[in-house]
Amino acid sequence: MLLNKKCVYLGISLFSAMLLTATSTQEAKAATTTSTTTATTSPTSTSTSTTSTPAKTTTTSQPMTATATTSSTTTAPTATQTTTSATPVLPATTSTSSTTTAQPTTTTAKTTTATTGSTTTPVTTTSASSSTTPTTATPVATTATSSTSTTVPTTSTTTTTATTAATTTQTTTTSTVTTNPYAIPANVTDDTVITFTDPTLGYAVKDALKIPYNSNLTVGDIKAYSNPYLSVSMDNYDLRHPNGPASTPDPNINHMADIDSTPIESLNGMQYFQLLPAKAGLILQVNLASDPKADPDLTPLENINLAGLDLAGNFSDPTAKEIDPIQVEKLNLSNSSSLKFEGTKTGNGITQAQLTQLAPTINKYANNGQGFNMIGFGNSSISDFSPLKGTETGKGAMINAVTNTINDPTPVYAVTGQPIAFTAPKLLDPSGTDIAPLYNYSGSTTSAYLKMGNLTNVGGDNFVLNNADPTATVLSYGNYGFHNGYVSGSMVQENLGNTYFQTATTVNQPLIFQAHPTVTINYVDATGKPIMVKGTALTKTLSGTTIGSAFDLTADSTVDGYKLTSPVSLLKGTYTQNPQTIELAYSALPKKESSSTTAKPTKPVKPNKPIDKHPAKPSGGREQIVIHNTTDGSYLSDIGVHGTTTINGKPFYLLDDGELIEVQDYDATASTKTGILITYESPVKLMDGHGRYLNLDSEPNTKWKYDELVAINGKGYYRIATDKYLVLDQATEFTPAPPKSKVHLTAKTYLYDSRGRRLRRALPANSYWRTDGYIMIHGIKMYRVATDEYVEAKLF
């Protein structure tokens, strides 16, 4: 929707940088790495052996105690230490050091000499990761130890000695290892050279520090930085060096969108900015890559005094590497004035679920006292901003979401050449107010009408669109946005307490055109199953001329051999924008009768005895149901028995229309069949056992268990709960599939709804789709792959 996004992003980025204020002190903290060592000590020198193992170490403890944390060496009666000089450590290699405490003295070392017999061999420990963050070793208290030492491979070792009595004791120790793959080695000096996993990020850092790209960046360069802010921006770097670090700016390009800057594969190396002077804050703008080799981990940014953070990348597309935005809650934003999340394409920015999780962190950031804090969402898919209501209490904040897109799967039907009426889903601002009524533009019209104001609000969230493009398959509408530059009213702009909020939102819904408004009649029996004629379900579709014109189905309601039981009020109505489906229910006439001819005896047949008008009724006041014809197997679940009598010695049932049928042809019991059913696309009223409507509706396309088929006032129902019934012709049998079942489509396959109507969408060949079960449509097994969407396929 936004044609000039680069200007928007640049303006926001510059605006954010101008708003940055105070700094905070920052300490270089360390992750904890501990190891367990055991040592045998006595007044005379002994030797020890060292064994590396990734598991825990256990020895037996005795009374005498000493404290140690790393691999042991031979010890004399007094404490000693061994220390070797450290060489500069690059981020590609992790080398950790430990501090040990012994009694009566404390020693520290960076390398270890292990003595085995008479041979002395240096022991070096290397982390498995290639990146670093600060590490502080925490001593582990032990008692005097045995002569065998076990160290965890990823933990560095030190030389320790402890003075003990002549008695050797043993201890039981459990090792604990906490590693940080981005730990800064403790032996770094100002001359330590810093490298970056992604060299382009390294060039951008040098560019910000004004260091030549072919010179080394050292720890001392960071510690010596003297300005209050350091801005590392991939936008700025790319503008100054469009073709690599040695290139020069292009005079014809003076701005760039964050999402167009060079993607960075990893932030490894940024952890060294923990060492900035306490008065300096880091402003970082970066576009994180999402290819298979990318590492979008934000851990290197922990413990940095951030003055601004602008993250672009993939936050919500599971087909590529994603940034987990929840990591932001671990970052130091106490002195930040800018926090932005920019998706790199429509729909892969922050989602509604992610915003809800991030809200406490964002609200805390907005109230950090810095002033007018920027909060940005690019290419987001947010329909409810109310979790950000907490931003209104700060000194001031701006929430900007000018490229927000909501994809609503609810289809909108339309008739070619006629206005489209529809209802938009709600869009809530940070105060919880619905701002969807402010939509004023649709991109689904013909080219002559593509302008702001082409969408008409008719009250609330209801709209009418004229001049729709008949070839469009998506109804796109919302705020006008930045088409041909900013225009007043092109976005929502609100002052909410101390928060300034603006958004330009686009909603997309499937658009299904039909040439004429239609009414489809489905003819079903009392159980809701289609009436079959020569193996084909009986159905008929009627077309009207315009939306609102009248239809009359009376002439189409006669079915030979059946009697209409649906209310006649269904036969007349008006055509609507949405295609209508009307189910007409019928009861089968006795074999001796038909809809055109009814056999009548030449002489009236009188009962041998009076008709019993009060036959036994089952619990709940339901009529006893005649459910099964024992002669031809047909179901007559809608025939209510109003009485019984005997004619010529044979028992007969008196039906609700006064007809008499012979008892021997029917089972006079309710069906005890059980199963699972799924309702059709329209809400269904539930009834009690007396045929009275309950104040409950069955949602469309929902599954229910039932345990009985019954008749209520001459119509068949499923019993889905105690004294709750669902009409038979509003649901169909559903058979669940095993968990995590899939169907494999070997060819392009059209979708059908639960009534067997083919939809206009098809699924591609050679694709797999999850399914939770199937229904039978016209005798064909159809698997459900989405709400009211079914395909004919084999279970994979």
ZAMARGU-4260 file (C-alpha; in steps of 0.2 Angstrom, whole numbers, plus 5000, padded with zeros to 4 digits):
<rodrens>
0) 5000/5000/5000 | 5014/5012/5003 | 5023/5017/4987 | 5035/5028/4995 | 5041/5018/5010
5) 5059/5024/5009 | 5055/5042/5013 | 5044/5036/5027 | 5058/5025/5035 | 5071/5038/5032
10) 5061/5051/5040 | 5057/5040/5055 | 5075/5035/5057 | 5081/5053/5057 | 5068/5058/5068
15) 5072/5045/5081 | 5091/5049/5081 | 5087/5067/5084 | 5077/5062/5100 | 5090/5052/5108
20) 5095/5060/5125 | 5104/5055/5141 | 5116/5041/5143 | 5119/5029/5158 | 5133/5020/5166
25) 5137/5003/5160 | 5146/4989/5168 | 5154/4974/5159 | 5146/4960/5167 | 5151/4942/5165
30) 5143/4925/5163 | 5147/4912/5176 | 5158/4897/5171 | 5162/4884/5185 | 5171/4868/5185
35) 5175/4855/5199 | 5192/4849/5203 | 5199/4836/5215 | 5216/4836/5222 | 5226/4826/5234
40) 5237/4837/5246 | 5250/4833/5259 | 5266/4841/5266 | 5276/4833/5252 | 5274/4835/5233
45) 5263/4822/5224 | 5257/4820/5206 | 5240/4821/5199 | 5231/4815/5183 | 5218/4825/5173
50) 5204/4817/5164 | 5192/4827/5153 | 5174/4822/5153 | 5157/4830/5148 | 5148/4823/5163
55) 5148/4827/5182 | 5162/4821/5194 | 5159/4812/5210 | 5171/4807/5223 | 5169/4802/5242
60) 5171/4816/5255 | 5181/4815/5271 | 5182/4828/5285 | 5196/4839/5279 | 5191/4854/5268
65) 5199/4865/5255 | 5192/4876/5241 | 5196/4874/5222 | 5188/4876/5206 | 5199/4869/5192
70) 5211/4856/5187 | 5223/4852/5201 | 5242/4850/5201 | 5255/4844/5214 | 5255/4856/5229
75) 5268/4860/5243 | 5264/4864/5261 | 5261/4883/5256 | 5250/4890/5242 | 5258/4893/5225
80) 5252/4900/5208 | 5257/4897/5190 | 5253/4911/5177 | 5257/4913/5159 | 5255/4928/5148
85) 5239/4929/5138 | 5240/4933/5119 | 5226/4944/5111 | 5210/4934/5109 | 5199/4936/5094
90) 5180/4933/5094 | 5182/4917/5084 | 5191/4908/5099 | 5184/4908/5116 | 5197/4906/5130
95) 5190/4907/5148 | 5199/4910/5164 | 5194/4905/5182 | 5197/4912/5199 | 5200/4899/5213
100) 5200/4901/5231 | 5210/4889/5242 | 5213/4889/5260 | 5224/4897/5267 | 5228/4907/5251
105) 5219/4912/5234 | 5227/4909/5217 | 5222/4914/5200 | 5229/4908/5183 | 5225/4908/5165
110) 5234/4892/5159 | 5236/4876/5168 | 5252/4865/5170 | 5247/4847/5174 | 5260/4836/5181
115) 5259/4817/5177 | 5274/4807/5184 | 5289/4817/5180 | 5283/4825/5163 | 5275/4842/5163
120) 5263/4846/5149 | 5253/4862/5146 | 5234/4859/5146 | 5224/4871/5135 | 5205/4873/5136
125) 5195/4879/5121 | 5176/4883/5120 | 5165/4874/5107 | 5158/4891/5101 | 5166/4904/5090
130) 5159/4919/5098 | 5162/4927/5115 | 5155/4938/5129 | 5162/4942/5146 | 5165/4927/5158
135) 5168/4928/5177 | 5173/4912/5185 | 5164/4908/5201 | 5173/4898/5214 | 5166/4881/5219
140) 5168/4876/5237 | 5175/4859/5240 | 5183/4849/5253 | 5201/4842/5252 | 5201/4831/5237
145) 5207/4815/5230 | 5221/4813/5218 | 5211/4811/5202 | 5204/4827/5194 | 5190/4828/5182
150) 5186/4844/5172 | 5173/4849/5160 | 5180/4851/5142 | 5173/4869/5139 | 5179/4876/5156
155) 5197/4883/5157 | 5209/4877/5170 | 5220/4885/5183 | 5234/4880/5195 | 5229/4880/5213
160) 5238/4874/5229 | 5231/4871/5246 | 5240/4869/5263 | 5232/4854/5272 | 5237/4842/5286
165) 5246/4826/5282 | 5230/4817/5281 | 5222/4815/5264 | 5203/4816/5263 | 5191/4814/5248
170) 5176/4825/5243 | 5160/4823/5233 | 5158/4837/5220 | 5146/4841/5206 | 5151/4852/5192
175) 5140/4866/5185 | 5144/4874/5168 | 5136/4890/5161 | 5143/4895/5145 | 5139/4910/5134
180) 5144/4908/5116 | 5147/4926/5114 | 5158/4928/5130 | 5172/4941/5130 | 5188/4933/5136
185) 5193/4939/5153 | 5211/4941/5147 | 5208/4954/5134 | 5219/4969/5133 | 5217/4986/5125
190) 5227/4978/5111 | 5215/4964/5108 | 5209/4964/5090 | 5190/4962/5088 | 5184/4953/5073
195) 5166/4951/5067 | 5157/4935/5060 | 5150/4946/5047 | 5164/4957/5039 | 5151/4970/5032
200) 5145/4973/5050 | 5164/4975/5055 | 5166/4988/5041 | 5150/4998/5047 | 5157/4998/5065
205) 5174/5005/5059 | 5165/5017/5048 | 5156/5024/5063 | 5172/5024/5073 | 5181/5033/5059
210) 5194/5019/5058 | 5200/5014/5040 | 5192/4998/5034 | 5209/4989/5032 | 5215/4993/5050
215) 5212/4983/5065 | 5198/4987/5077 | 5204/4984/5095 | 5196/4984/5112 | 5206/5000/5116
220) 5197/5009/5101 | 5180/5006/5110 | 5186/5010/5127 | 5193/5027/5121 | 5177/5033/5112
225) 5173/5050/5119 | 5157/5056/5112 | 5140/5053/5121 | 5133/5043/5107 | 5140/5030/5094
230) 5128/5027/5079 | 5131/5011/5070 | 5119/5011/5055 | 5119/5000/5040 | 5109/5012/5031
235) 5122/5026/5033 | 5136/5014/5029 | 5128/5008/5013 | 5125/5026/5007 | 5143/5030/5010
240) 5150/5014/5003 | 5137/5007/4990 | 5149/4995/4982 | 5160/4989/4997 | 5171/4997/5010
245) 5183/5005/4997 | 5169/5013/4987 | 5162/5031/4987 | 5145/5038/4989 | 5133/5039/4974
250) 5128/5057/4973 | 5111/5052/4966 | 5106/5042/4981 | 5103/5051/4998 | 5092/5040/5008
255) 5088/5021/5010 | 5075/5011/5019 | 5081/5000/5033 | 5075/4984/5024 | 5085/4989/5009
260) 5102/4989/5019 | 5114/4975/5017 | 5108/4960/5027 | 5119/4955/5041 | 5122/4936/5045
265) 5127/4938/5063 | 5129/4951/5077 | 5144/4942/5084 | 5157/4955/5089 | 5145/4968/5095
270) 5146/4961/5112 | 5163/4971/5114 | 5152/4987/5115 | 5149/4983/5133 | 5166/4991/5135
275) 5161/5008/5129 | 5164/5021/5142 | 5149/5023/5154 | 5144/5040/5147 | 5142/5033/5129
280) 5126/5025/5122 | 5126/5014/5106 | 5113/5017/5093 | 5111/5002/5081 | 5102/5000/5065
285) 5104/4984/5056 | 5095/4972/5044 | 5097/4954/5050 | 5098/4941/5036 | 5085/4926/5036
290) 5094/4914/5024 | 5099/4896/5031 | 5116/4902/5036 | 5110/4917/5046 | 5111/4918/5065
295) 5098/4931/5070 | 5102/4929/5089 | 5102/4945/5099 | 5112/4939/5113 | 5128/4949/5108
300) 5118/4965/5112 | 5115/4961/5130 | 5123/4972/5143 | 5126/4986/5130 | 5120/5003/5135
305) 5108/5005/5120 | 5103/5023/5115 | 5092/5017/5101 | 5088/5000/5092 | 5081/4998/5075
310) 5080/4980/5070 | 5075/4975/5052 | 5072/4957/5047 | 5060/4942/5047 | 5050/4941/5063
315) 5036/4930/5058 | 5039/4920/5042 | 5043/4902/5047 | 5049/4897/5030 | 5065/4907/5034
320) 5076/4911/5049 | 5067/4922/5061 | 5072/4935/5074 | 5064/4931/5090 | 5058/4948/5096
325) 5055/4942/5114 | 5074/4943/5116 | 5073/4962/5117 | 5066/4960/5135 | 5084/4955/5140
330) 5092/4971/5132 | 5096/4987/5142 | 5084/5000/5135 | 5084/5011/5150 | 5093/5025/5141
335) 5085/5022/5124 | 5074/5033/5114 | 5071/5022/5099 | 5064/5005/5097 | 5059/4999/5080
340) 5054/4982/5072 | 5054/4982/5053 | 5048/4967/5043 | 5057/4965/5027 | 5042/4961/5017
345) 5023/4962/5019 | 5017/4951/5033 | 5034/4946/5041 | 5035/4959/5054 | 5028/4959/5071
350) 5012/4949/5073 | 4997/4951/5085 | 5004/4937/5097 | 5021/4944/5097 | 5015/4962/5101
355) 5005/4955/5116 | 5021/4946/5122 | 5032/4961/5119 | 5020/4974/5127 | 5027/4974/5145
360) 5044/4977/5138 | 5039/4991/5126 | 5028/4999/5140 | 5043/4999/5152 | 5054/5006/5138
365) 5042/5020/5134 | 5042/5025/5152 | 5061/5025/5155 | 5060/5044/5157 | 5070/5049/5141
370) 5057/5059/5133 | 5048/5057/5117 | 5052/5038/5114 | 5049/5031/5096 | 5041/5014/5094
375) 5040/5008/5076 | 5032/4993/5068 | 5035/4990/5049 | 5026/4977/5039 | 5017/4971/5054
380) 5001/4962/5055 | 4993/4969/5071 | 4974/4971/5073 | 4974/4976/5092 | 4986/4989/5098
385) 4978/4990/5115 | 4991/4980/5124 | 5002/4996/5122 | 4990/5007/5132 | 5004/5008/5146
390) 5014/5019/5134 | 5002/5034/5138 | 5009/5037/5155 | 5027/5041/5150 | 5034/5058/5146
395) 5029/5055/5128 | 5030/5042/5115 | 5026/5039/5097 | 5019/5023/5090 | 5021/5022/5071
400) 5014/5007/5061 | 5012/5014/5044 | 5014/4998/5035 | 5002/4987/5044 | 4993/4973/5035
405) 4979/4961/5041 | 4975/4946/5031 | 4957/4940/5035 | 4953/4923/5028 | 4934/4927/5028
410) 4928/4927/5010 | 4918/4942/5003 | 4906/4937/4989 | 4901/4949/4975 | 4890/4950/4960
415) 4898/4957/4944 | 4894/4975/4941 | 4885/4978/4957 | 4891/4987/4973 | 4900/4976/4986
420) 4894/4977/5004 | 4905/4970/5018 | 4910/4972/5036 | 4928/4975/5041 | 4936/4966/5056
425) 4939/4978/5071 | 4955/4987/5072 | 4959/4993/5090 | 4971/5008/5094 | 4981/5008/5110
430) 4966/5015/5120 | 4955/5000/5114 | 4945/5011/5102 | 4939/5003/5086 | 4947/5014/5071
435) 4941/5002/5057 | 4927/5015/5053 | 4941/5027/5047 | 4945/5016/5032 | 4943/5026/5016
440) 4952/5017/5002 | 4951/5001/4992 | 4964/4995/4979 | 4951/4983/4972 | 4943/4995/4960
445) 4946/4998/4941 | 4961/5010/4938 | 4950/5025/4935 | 4944/5025/4953 | 4960/5021/4963
450) 4960/5036/4974 | 4957/5041/4992 | 4938/5041/4996 | 4933/5027/4985 | 4927/5017/5000
455) 4910/5022/5008 | 4907/5019/5026 | 4888/5016/5030 | 4889/5014/5049 | 4901/5006/5061
460) 4912/4994/5052 | 4901/4992/5037 | 4906/4998/5020 | 4901/4998/5002 | 4913/4998/4987
465) 4907/5003/4970 | 4916/5001/4953 | 4925/4985/4959 | 4937/4977/4947 | 4928/4961/4941
470) 4945/4952/4939 | 4951/4955/4957 | 4953/4940/4968 | 4957/4949/4984 | 4946/4963/4992
475) 4960/4975/4998 | 4955/4990/5008 | 4960/5002/5023 | 4969/5018/5024 | 4976/5027/5009
480) 4994/5028/5015 | 5008/5035/5006 | 5001/5035/4988 | 5010/5049/4978 | 5016/5057/4994
485) 5007/5061/5011 | 4989/5067/5009 | 4979/5073/5024 | 4968/5059/5030 | 4979/5046/5022
490) 4982/5038/5039 | 4975/5037/5057 | 4984/5050/5068 | 4979/5052/5086 | 4985/5059/5102
495) 4981/5047/5116 | 4987/5054/5133 | 5005/5056/5131 | 5006/5045/5116 | 5005/5050/5098
500) 4999/5035/5087 | 4998/5034/5069 | 4995/5019/5057 | 4990/5015/5039 | 4982/4998/5039
505) 4977/4987/5024 | 4965/4973/5026 | 4965/4959/5013 | 4950/4946/5011 | 4947/4933/4997
510) 4935/4941/4984 | 4923/4929/4975 | 4913/4935/4961 | 4898/4927/4953 | 4889/4933/4937
515) 4872/4933/4946 | 4865/4931/4963 | 4860/4913/4966 | 4850/4902/4977 | 4854/4883/4978
520) 4842/4871/4984 | 4848/4855/4992 | 4835/4841/4994 | 4838/4831/5009 | 4829/4817/5018
525) 4824/4817/5037 | 4841/4812/5042 | 4849/4827/5033 | 4856/4815/5019 | 4854/4820/5001
530) 4840/4813/4991 | 4848/4803/4978 | 4841/4801/4960 | 4850/4788/4949 | 4865/4789/4961
535) 4866/4808/4961 | 4862/4820/4975 | 4846/4830/4970 | 4851/4849/4970 | 4846/4864/4959
540) 4853/4882/4958 | 4842/4897/4953 | 4850/4913/4946 | 4842/4930/4949 | 4845/4947/4941
545) 4850/4959/4954 | 4853/4959/4973 | 4837/4962/4982 | 4826/4954/4968 | 4813/4941/4974
550) 4813/4922/4971 | 4799/4909/4973 | 4804/4891/4975 | 4786/4884/4976 | 4787/4876/4959
555) 4804/4868/4963 | 4799/4860/4979 | 4790/4845/4973 | 4799/4829/4974 | 4791/4813/4968
560) 4789/4800/4982 | 4792/4813/4996 | 4783/4825/5006 | 4790/4842/5010 | 4792/4844/5029
565) 4802/4861/5029 | 4792/4877/5033 | 4784/4884/5017 | 4791/4901/5022 | 4808/4895/5015
570) 4801/4895/4998 | 4801/4914/4996 | 4814/4927/4999 | 4825/4939/4990 | 4842/4936/4982
575) 4857/4943/4992 | 4875/4947/4988 | 4881/4931/4996 | 4875/4915/4987 | 4861/4907/4997
580) 4859/4888/5000 | 4842/4882/5006 | 4839/4865/5012 | 4822/4858/5009 | 4819/4842/5020
585) 4807/4828/5015 | 4799/4813/5022 | 4797/4798/5011 | 4779/4793/5008 | 4774/4775/5011
590) 4777/4764/4996 | 4759/4763/4991 | 4758/4782/4989 | 4767/4795/4979 | 4767/4814/4978
595) 4756/4813/4962 | 4745/4799/4966 | 4738/4793/4983 | 4730/4775/4983 | 4714/4776/4993
600) 4703/4761/4998 | 4686/4760/4989 | 4678/4758/5006 | 4684/4766/5022 | 4694/4755/5034
605) 4688/4757/5052 | 4699/4752/5066 | 4694/4737/5076 | 4696/4746/5092 | 4698/4765/5097
610) 4714/4773/5093 | 4725/4775/5108 | 4730/4794/5108 | 4742/4793/5122 | 4756/4781/5117
615) 4771/4779/5128 | 4784/4793/5126 | 4803/4792/5130 | 4811/4804/5143 | 4811/4822/5140
620) 4794/4822/5132 | 4800/4817/5115 | 4788/4808/5103 | 4792/4790/5100 | 4801/4790/5084
625) 4798/4778/5069 | 4816/4777/5063 | 4819/4762/5052 | 4809/4754/5038 | 4812/4735/5040
630) 4806/4732/5022 | 4817/4743/5012 | 4829/4750/5025 | 4824/4768/5023 | 4824/4780/5038
635) 4809/4790/5043 | 4815/4799/5058 | 4804/4813/5055 | 4788/4803/5057 | 4780/4806/5074
640) 4768/4793/5081 | 4752/4801/5088 | 4743/4785/5092 | 4741/4766/5089 | 4726/4756/5083
645) 4722/4739/5076 | 4714/4736/5059 | 4709/4718/5054 | 4720/4712/5068 | 4735/4721/5063
650) 4743/4735/5073 | 4745/4752/5064 | 4753/4769/5069 | 4743/4785/5067 | 4755/4798/5060
655) 4754/4817/5063 | 4745/4820/5046 | 4732/4807/5050 | 4739/4793/5039 | 4740/4775/5046
660) 4755/4764/5043 | 4757/4746/5047 | 4768/4743/5063 | 4776/4728/5056 | 4785/4738/5043
665) 4794/4749/5056 | 4804/4748/5071 | 4796/4759/5084 | 4812/4764/5093 | 4824/4778/5093
670) 4841/4775/5085 | 4855/4773/5098 | 4868/4776/5084 | 4883/4787/5091 | 4896/4797/5082
675) 4904/4814/5078 | 4896/4827/5067 | 4901/4843/5060 | 4889/4858/5057 | 4887/4867/5040
680) 4893/4885/5037 | 4878/4893/5046 | 4874/4895/5064 | 4861/4882/5070 | 4848/4884/5084
685) 4848/4871/5098 | 4832/4864/5105 | 4826/4855/5120 | 4817/4839/5121 | 4800/4848/5119
690) 4805/4856/5103 | 4808/4873/5111 | 4822/4884/5105 | 4836/4887/5118 | 4845/4903/5119
695) 4861/4894/5112 | 4868/4893/5095 | 4879/4880/5087 | 4894/4890/5079 | 4896/4886/5060
700) 4908/4872/5056 | 4910/4865/5073 | 4911/4847/5079 | 4900/4838/5091 | 4898/4821/5098
705) 4880/4814/5098 | 4873/4798/5107 | 4856/4797/5099 | 4844/4801/5085 | 4827/4806/5090
710) 4811/4815/5083 | 4805/4831/5090 | 4788/4837/5084 | 4790/4826/5068 | 4808/4831/5064
715) 4824/4822/5066 | 4838/4828/5078 | 4855/4823/5085 | 4856/4823/5104 | 4872/4832/5108
720) 4870/4834/5127 | 4857/4832/5140 | 4841/4840/5134 | 4851/4848/5120 | 4847/4843/5102
725) 4854/4848/5084 | 4843/4847/5069 | 4849/4833/5057 | 4849/4843/5041 | 4861/4856/5048
730) 4876/4844/5051 | 4885/4829/5043 | 4894/4814/5050 | 4913/4817/5053 | 4926/4804/5055
735) 4942/4809/5064 | 4959/4805/5056 | 4974/4800/5067 | 4984/4815/5074 | 4996/4824/5062
740) 4988/4815/5047 | 4992/4823/5030 | 4985/4821/5013 | 4995/4821/4997 | 4989/4830/4982
745) 4997/4822/4966 | 4988/4834/4955 | 4980/4851/4956 | 4964/4849/4967 | 4949/4859/4969
750) 4942/4863/4986 | 4924/4859/4991 | 4913/4865/5005 | 4904/4853/5017 | 4889/4853/5006
755) 4898/4847/4991 | 4899/4864/4982 | 4915/4867/4972 | 4925/4883/4978 | 4934/4894/4966
760) 4951/4890/4974 | 4962/4875/4971 | 4977/4868/4979 | 4993/4865/4969 | 5000/4848/4963
765) 5013/4838/4973 | 5008/4847/4990 | 5004/4840/5007 | 4991/4846/5019 | 4986/4843/5037
770) 4969/4835/5040 | 4959/4831/5055 | 4946/4820/5047 | 4934/4817/5033 | 4915/4818/5029
775) 4906/4809/5015 | 4900/4820/5001 | 4889/4812/4988 | 4897/4795/4993 | 4915/4802/4991
780) 4927/4803/5006 | 4932/4821/5007 | 4946/4826/5019 | 4945/4843/5029 | 4961/4854/5026
785) 4953/4870/5033 | 4937/4877/5040 | 4924/4871/5028 | 4936/4866/5014 | 4938/4848/5009
790) 4948/4839/4996 | 4946/4822/4988 | 4963/4814/4992 | 4971/4799/5000 | 4978/4799/5017
795) 4997/4800/5017
</rodrens>
